[in-house]
Amino acid sequence: MSIHPDGYDLLKATIELSTSSLPIETKLERMLQSITDGFQSDRSLHLRPEAILKEGFLYRVAERRKPLWVDEETPFQEERVLAEERDLLCSSFACIPLSDETSFQGIFYIGFSKGRKFSSGEVDLLLLLAKEIGAAIRNDQLHRVAEETISELMALHEMGKVVASTLKLEELLELSLTTGRKILKAKGGVLRIEEAGTGELRVKCRIGDDHQTPLDERMAHRVYFSRTPLSLSRKGRVKPFLSFLCVPLISKDRSFGTLAFYDKESDPSRFDERDLQLLLTIANQMSCAIENAMTHHEISVMAQDHEKSMRQLSMLMELNRALLTTVNFERIVHMTLTAITIGDGLGFNRAMLFLVNDKDRVLEGTMAVGPNNAEEAGEIWSALSQRKGNPSELIAQIESSTENHSVLNSIVKGIQIPLEHDQCILSRTVLEGRPFNIGVPHDEEEWLQTRCERGCHLGSEVGCYVSEHLSRDPKIYAFATIPLWGKGKVIGVILVDNFYNRNPITEEDIRYLAMFSNQAGLAIENGMLYRNLEEVHQELKEAQTFLVHQEKMAALGELSTSIAHEIRNPLVSIGGFARRLDRTLPADASEKRYTQTIMKEVGRLEKILSHILTYTHEEAMALKELDLREVMEESLSMISEGLRNGGIQLTKEFSEEVPGVKGDNYQLKQAFFNLISNAYESMNGKGKLSIRIHPLLKNGSSFVRVEVEDTGAGIDPESLHHIFNPFYTTKDNRLGLGLPIIHKIVTFHQGQIEVNNHPGKGVTFLLTLPAQEENQR
């Protein structure tokens, strides 16, 4: 017996539910329940398309798109029924396909456990109800598609704003990856870009949680080279499910990178075909923007490099201009090393110069510029940062002194390295004519690559002479050496380091320093040539002066010999007669004082003649090795009585190690005696006499210096340049041959005499005599 439902109310309720704002699942549940209640059936179902299995009768219903009615008059005739479908086989049931021209929404099923017959009205009603259910499902699908499309369009719009927001490459990559992850609801993402020059695919940006496995790298390379997108979902050992989307970044028909996202934030966390298509659209948007940003980045880098090159060239021009302001060798060297160390110049912490001595085939430390400690370095950098002006002006403001007393300068000046030591970095810089950049090594192998066996062990595994003195720890001493080129040859080496701030020395720093050293080398070589020219000129002047002096002395000698001969004979007679007459006179005779006056004046005239003959005649010298300390002691003993009786304080400072000199004992003793006598007389019996003897190293040669200092009245500045001229004296009772005789003796010993005059305070005479070399002993 059939129960006829109220078709109008049932259809009205179904339509109201279909058009309501309830979720589709709630709609279907209430629709099916109202149909079940209206027809008093056992159940009403919506069989989803994915629940319909092939080979079953439901699949054939869906395929034919025709309803299946089973009741008392039309029993079920199908034989092929799947096990999963047997629960649907009731006494009476209906299966109505839910479809239209473009889509299939499943099957509407209503079943009755009791047998019954479907009337034509019920069939029509069920068809209308099925149609309304299908429409509700289709509308929901269209609504969801519309929402997804709107969401995708909004996402693409957002991505469009992102890619148009900046031309900064790093910022664009991060923003694009973040936005893409948000659009796809992915857990992580990686953006890889082809590396310029090598063509390798490198990770440029990474965000969120990505797999970071070798398989991911291989898949990215596959997408990059094949230019084909890849979607992969697989079971994982650690994670229950792994999903991967990767698409190529293509511009102008060329692949230049890949964009990949990992694991969707859903359950299961897999991407679908729609996600892949959306990612392709995103990648197309990003490709042009990224390539534009890369182009902009390359142009910016090129512009920066160009600007930096222009700044460097301008800096080099300024530095070279500063070097052209002088021809003084020490000044040029100091300016060169200063330019290397000032912040607006090359900016190294310290700079050292070693010059080639072609004669001895050694590399000699010449000068060093740099602070002695970190505190001094900070003070120098702070002072330089406050100075205004271009590099040439800054260098000009820095005082240059040939007497550089810094510890570093003393260390460098004491270094000598034979050039044949081809394992030494400094020697190799000269021999090979190329720079070396010795960084801090990371392992044993790197030490062995730069190890020196002899001489300077720069970079050696066991440390080296230079690095042991220039670094607190030789094994972490990093430095660079640059050959200093003159005209067609290497004339020296510049060594630089960043000892205090530990900044790495880059290859660009080396190139920049090499450009500067090429110009500095020519300036230094010109300074050396000018210095040599000045020395030769001075030697020629001295030789000319000596020749003129010798001619004068020869003429004076002939004249003095003739006069002395003519005067001496009468003087002998006068002196002899005066002494004989003096002996004949009684002791109390008044005439006796006349004879004594005659004898005294004759003695004075004989002494004058002796001085003249001594000064104007060459005497044979008995040269032998002498210790000037012993000669000075003998000279002091000749006037020690006068020093003891007077109020003169004698101070002697003799070095323990004084090399010997080759000279005439008598003449040097006479020279010292005259100097001490002059000092004694200048102090009028009261003052301080200081005598110092010490070794001296000058221009690579060994000397002995004798200093005689008094605290007398000094020498009148107007008379200073005449003191070594014969017969010039400011004392009425003197002939003026004391200092000329000293000058003659020192000159004959190939020495030099200098005067430090302090009017009113005293005078210091400095005698410099060449030491006897080892091979001459």
Residue, then its C-alpha position, 0 to 999 in steps of 0.5 A: m500500500s502506497i503512502h502519498p506524500d504532500g508533494y506541494d509542502l515537500l517541494k516547498a520545503t526542499i526549495e526553501l532549504s535549497t535557497s537558504s544560506l545554510p552550509i551544503e552539508t546541512k542543506l542536504e541532510r535536511m532535504l533528505q530527512s524531509i524526503t524520508d519523512g514525506f515518503q516514509s521511506d527507510r532512508s534517503l541518500h546522496l551518493r557522491p561521485e567519488a563514492i560510486l565504484k566502477e563495475g557496479f550498478l550505480y556506475r551504470v546508472a551514472e553512466r546512462r544518466k537515466p533513473l533506476w526504479v525498482d518496485e513490485e512491478t519492476p524488480f531489480q534484474e541486474e546481476r553485477v552488484l558489488a559487495e559495497e552496493r548490496d546494502l542498497l538493494c531493498s524491496s523497492f528503491a529508486c536511483i536518480p542521477l543528479s546531472d546537467e549538460t556540464s556536470f555530474q553531482g552524484i545519485f539521489y537514492i531512496g529505499f523502502s524495505k517493504g514492497r511498493k509501487f511508484s505512482s506516476g505522481e511520486v515519480d514526477l515528485l522524486l524527479l523534481l526533488a532530485k533536480e532541486i537537490g542537484a541544483a543545490i549541489r551545483n550552486d554550491q559548487l559554482h559558489r565555491v568556484a566563484e569564491e576560489t576564483i575571487s580569492e585567486l584573483m585577489a591573491l594575484h592582485e596582491m602578488g602583482k602589488v608585491v612584484a611592483s613594489t620594489l626593485k631591490l632584489e633581496e627584498l623582492l625575493e623575500l616578499s614574493l616568496t612570503t606572498g606565494r606561501k600565503i596564497l598557496k597556504a604552504k608550510g614552506g617555500v624555496l626560491r632558487i636563481e641561476e648564479a651569474g658566471t657559473g650557471e649553478l642553481r643556488v638557493k637565494c631565499r628560503i622561508g618556512d618549513d621546507h624538506q631540505t633533502p637531496l631529492d628536493e635539489r634533484m627535482a629543482h634541477r630537473v624542473y630548471f633544466s627541463r622547464t617543466p613544472l613538477s607536482l609530487s606527493r609521497k609518503g614520508r618516513v618522518k612526516p606522514f605525508l610530503s607534498f611538493l610543487c615546483v615550477p620554472l622561472i622563465s623569461k624571454d624563453r630562458s629558464f633562470g630559476t625555480l620556485a618551489f613550495y612544500d606541504k599544504e596546510s591542510d589534511p592531507s597536506r597535498f597540493d592539487e592541480r588547481d594549486l599547480q596552475l595557480l603557482l604557474t600564474i604566480a611564477n609568470q608574474m614573478s619572473c618578469a619582476i625578478e629579472n627586472a630586479m636582477t637587471h636593476h641589481e646588476i646595473s646598480v652593482m656596475a654603477q657602484d663599481h664604476e663609482k668606486s673605480m672613479r673614486q679610487l682613480s681620483m684617490l690615486m691621482e690625489l695621492n700621486r699629486a701628494l708624492l710629486t710635492t717633494v723629491n726628498f727620499e725620506r719624505i716620499v717614503h713616509m708619505t707613501l706609507t702614510a697614504i697606504t694607512i690613512g682611512d681615506g687612502l688605502g686604509f690598512n692598519r700598518a705599512m712597511l717598506f723593504l728596499v732591494n740592495d743590489k750591491d749586497r743582494v739583500l732586502e733591507g727594511t727601510m721604514a714602517v708606518g703604523p701604531n704601536n698598539a690598539e689604543e694608539a691605533g684608535e686615537i690615530w683613526s679618531a684624529l684622522s676621521q676629524r680632519k677635513g680635506n682630500p688625501s693629498e691635503l691630509i698627507a701634507q698635514i701629517e708631519s714627516s720625520t726621518e727620525n721615526h722612533s716607533v717600535l715597528n719602525s725599529i723592528v723593520k729597519g733591523i730586518q735584512i733578508p737575502l734575495e736568494h731565499d726564494q722560499c721567503i714570501l718577501s724575497r719571492t715578491v721581488l724575484e717573481g714580481r707579483p703580490f702575495n695575499i697570505g690569509v689566516p690558514h684554516d688547516e695544516e695544508e695551507w701552512l705548508q703551501t707558504r712555508c719558508e725554510r730559511g731567512c724570513h719565514l712569513g706564513s711558516e708553520v713554525g712562525c717566522y722572523v718577521s711575523e714573530h716580531l710583527s704579530r702577537d701570534p705568528k700562526i694567525y698573522a695575515f698580511a699581503t706583499i706588493p712588489l714595488w716597481g721602478k723603471g723596468k725592475v722591482i726595487g722593493v716590497i711593500l708589506v701591509d696588514n690589518f693587525y688591529n681591526r682584523n679586516p680581511i685583505t681582499e683581492e680588490d684591496i691588492r689590485y688597488l694597492a698595486m695601482f698605487s705602488n706602481q706610481a709610488g715606486l717611480a716616485i721612490e726611485n726618483g727620490m733615491l736617484y735624487r738622494n744619490l745625486e745629492e750625495v755625489h754632488q756633496e762629495l764633489k763639493e767636498a772634493q773641490t773644497f779639499l782640492v782648493h784647500q790642498e792648493k792653499m795648503a801647498a802654497l801656504g806650506e811653501l811660504s811658511t817653510s821659507i818664512a820659518h827658515e828665515i825667522r827660525n835662524p835669527l830666533v835661535s840666535i836671539g834665544g841663545f844669546a838671551r839665555r846666555l845673558d840671563r845666566t850671566l846676570p845676577a839674580d837681583a839684577s833689574e836687567k834680568r826681567y828683560t832677558q826673561t821676557i825675550m826668552k818667553e817671546v822667543g818660545r812663543l814664536e817658536k811654538i807658532l812656527s811649529h803650529i804653522l809647520t804642523y798645519t801646512h805640512e803633511e806628516a807620515m801617519a803610522l796607521k794601526e787599529l785603535d780603541l778611541r776610548e784608550v786614546m781619549e783616556e791618554s788625552l785626558s791624562m795630559i790635562s787631568e791636573g788642571l781638571r782636578n784643580g779647577g771646578i770642572q765636573l768631568t762625565k765620561e760615557f763610553s759604550e761597552e762595545v765600541p769597534g776599533v778604528k784605523g788611525d794615527n795614535y799621536q794625531l788623534k791624541q793631539a786632536f782630542f787634547n785640543l778639543i778638551s783644552n778648548a772646552y776647558e778654556s771656554m768654561n773659565g775653570k767652572g762647568k761640566l765637561s761631558i765626553r761620550i764615545h759610542p758606535l753609530l750605524k749610518n747608511g748601512s756602514s759602521f762608525v764610531r762617534v766621539e762627542v765633547e760637550d761643555t757648558g761654556a759660553g758657546i760660539d758666536p753665531e757670526s763666527l761659527h762658519h769661520i771656526f775651521n779657517p786657519f788664522y781665524t781667532t777671537k782671542d788676542n793671544r791665539l793664532g787660530l790654528g787649534l780647530p783647523i788642526i783638529h779638522k785636518i786630522v779628522t779629515f785625513h782619517q776620512g771622518q767628519i766633524e760637526v758642531n752643535n752650538h748653543p750660545g750662552k749654554g755651551v757647545t758640542f763637537l761631534l767627531t765621526l770616524p769610520a770603524q774598521e771592517e771585519n775583513q780588514r782586521 
